[in-house]
Amino acid sequence: MSIANATAFTEKISLVFSKIEDPPVERTRVHLLTDILIIGILSVIAGGKGWEDIENYGLSKYDWLEQFLALPEGIPSADRL
């Protein structure tokens, strides 16, 4: 997936997911819900089956993901997902 396609995908997904309320308390939230959902979707498409797979996918694709996701605190660990 090219950066342009990934950016367009991210923008569309962000619009769809923008209406979902992020349950953690604002002061304890370190990762954006949209980033988590997009990494999760991409991981599942790539064959991921659980939280550790999502984390591993994010870590292995970090350089690519940071080009179109905010990732203010990096890739969330499996215990944060």
C-alpha positions as CSV (number, residue, x, y, z in Angstrom):
1,M,0.0,0.0,0.0
2,S,1.5,3.4,-1.0
3,I,1.7,6.2,1.4
4,A,-1.0,8.1,-0.6
5,N,-3.3,5.1,-0.4
6,A,-2.5,4.6,3.3
7,T,-3.2,8.2,4.1
8,A,-6.5,8.1,2.2
9,F,-7.4,4.9,4.0
10,T,-6.5,6.4,7.4
11,E,-8.6,9.5,6.7
12,K,-11.7,7.4,5.7
13,I,-11.3,5.1,8.7
14,S,-10.8,8.2,11.0
15,L,-14.1,9.6,9.7
16,V,-15.9,6.3,10.4
17,F,-14.4,5.8,13.8
18,S,-14.5,9.5,14.9
19,K,-18.0,8.9,16.4
20,I,-16.8,6.1,18.7
21,E,-16.2,7.2,22.3
22,D,-12.8,6.4,23.7
23,P,-13.5,5.0,27.1
24,P,-10.3,5.6,29.0
25,V,-10.0,8.8,31.2
26,E,-8.5,11.6,29.2
27,R,-5.5,12.0,31.5
28,T,-4.6,8.3,31.3
29,R,-5.0,8.0,27.5
30,V,-1.6,7.8,25.8
31,H,-2.6,6.3,22.4
32,L,-5.2,7.5,20.0
33,L,-8.2,5.2,19.5
34,T,-8.0,5.7,15.7
35,D,-4.3,4.6,15.7
36,I,-5.2,1.5,17.7
37,L,-8.1,0.5,15.5
38,I,-6.1,1.0,12.3
39,I,-3.2,-1.0,13.5
40,G,-5.6,-3.7,14.7
41,I,-7.4,-3.8,11.3
42,L,-4.1,-4.0,9.4
43,S,-2.8,-6.7,11.7
44,V,-5.9,-8.9,11.2
45,I,-5.7,-8.4,7.4
46,A,-2.1,-9.6,7.7
47,G,-3.2,-12.7,9.7
48,G,-2.9,-11.4,13.2
49,K,-5.0,-13.3,15.7
50,G,-4.6,-11.5,19.1
51,W,-3.3,-8.6,21.1
52,E,0.4,-9.7,20.8
53,D,0.1,-10.0,17.1
54,I,-1.3,-6.5,16.9
55,E,1.6,-5.2,18.9
56,N,4.2,-7.1,16.9
57,Y,2.6,-6.0,13.6
58,G,2.8,-2.3,14.8
59,L,6.4,-2.7,15.9
60,S,7.5,-4.4,12.7
61,K,5.7,-1.8,10.5
62,Y,6.5,1.3,12.7
63,D,8.5,3.2,10.1
64,W,5.7,2.8,7.6
65,L,2.8,3.4,10.1
66,E,4.4,6.6,11.4
67,Q,4.1,8.2,8.0
68,F,0.3,8.3,8.2
69,L,-0.7,7.7,11.8
70,A,-0.1,10.1,14.7
71,L,1.4,7.5,17.2
72,P,2.1,10.2,19.9
73,E,3.5,7.5,22.2
74,G,4.6,5.0,19.7
75,I,3.0,1.5,19.2
76,P,0.7,0.5,22.1
77,S,1.8,-2.6,24.0
78,A,-0.4,-5.6,24.0
79,D,-1.5,-4.8,27.6
80,R,-2.7,-1.3,26.5
81,L,-4.8,-2.6,23.7
